[in-house]
Amino acid sequence: MRLNIVCIPGDGIGPEIVSEAKKVLNKIAEKYGHEMVFTDILMGGASIDVHGIPLTDEAIATAKAADAVLMGSIGGDTNTSPWYQLPPEKRPEAGLLKIRKALNLFANLRPAVLYEELAAACPLKEEISAAGFDILIMRELTGGLYFGERKTVEENGVRKAIDTLTYDENEIRRIAIKGFDIARKRKKKLTSVDKANVLDSSRLWRAVVNEVAKEYPDVKVEHMLVDNCAMQLVKDPAQFDVVLTENMFGDILSDEASMVTGSIGMLASASLNDTKFGLYEPSHGSAPDIAGKDLANPIATILSASMMLRYSFDLDQEADAIDAAVKKVLQDGYRTGDIMSEGCKKVGCKEMGSLITERI
Ligand code: NAD
């Protein structure tokens, strides 16, 4: 298969971690007989330095022409970098919002996996973490409260702020279909999270999810109120497979789920549109404090590359090979500084990438 991949190395540790993910992908190409064509584009601070803006129209066109985008991270030290003296629409993060909008990326996927080998980093009690967990939070990314009409008014000398939460059935249906498709590739369980005891938007959400569920009789569906879900994530995370939810609930729950793994350098993510196209990136930022020192953990980016193979190219066997190689490296006792524990061997970003590549 020919895979046309656009890479955004970005800023800070971005170029270092993307380079390790490419190393792993090249090994996959060699072993499984694929052709990977990588084209780099500039985004964030790297683009500001060259073009004066965080993302050019040419870069967007290049990304649109690709099959998928693999990103490192963008942004600098928000206290000291001159990029943050610019007006908000010219700062590095504006590039990210622009590309998400241009590519119509409405579904955000964030896995939260607890590896047995890293269980010590999990802040939950041992009897809860012992079972391990592998959750995929699927968050609607372009609708709901964050995109609704908002205003602040003054009535009889009292200030009043109004935000509106709107979803139409098409917005719900398209993400529900994505959720069920992905649940089918996993343990075939989908928990739809809402606040249907209070909100009309949640009642519509639940109704549409139930309609879509009829097309997926092999996937077990359950509905859970968001307040209960927030509790269940720390009480019994092993019960979850795919968690499907709207924008604001997903924002909060995905951060909660990633915190319970305890390892930010391990967390991948994907943002998808209604074709097979997706943008894949680690959940962490550009870590300017360790940039250029070969200290970054490349695993979140390598696992993002694995998600890319699985969800944009349907190359499940190849994705499984990457996931297994990551697990093997952890079993063999290798750690970057951020996940280091006693008795393990500390390695840098490059060596970690090579060790994973060797195990494919
Ligand atoms: P951060 O995630 O970059 O760093 C937080 C802490 O985690 C730091 O101590 C860092 O060294 C460490 N860390 C993060 N990733 C690591 C890795 N792979 N290996 C080892 N250690 C790692 O968050 P921040 O410091 O709040 O933000 C720094 C910059 O990143 C800011 O400009 C912010 O806007 C940007 N940011 C970008 C994205 C993105 O590109 N999608 C996401 C979040 C933050």
Residues whose N, C-alpha, C, O or C-beta is under 5 A from the ligand:
A	BS01	NAD	G72 S73 I74 G75 G76 D77 T78 G265 S283 H284 G285 S286 A287 P288 D289 I290 L295 A296 N297 D338
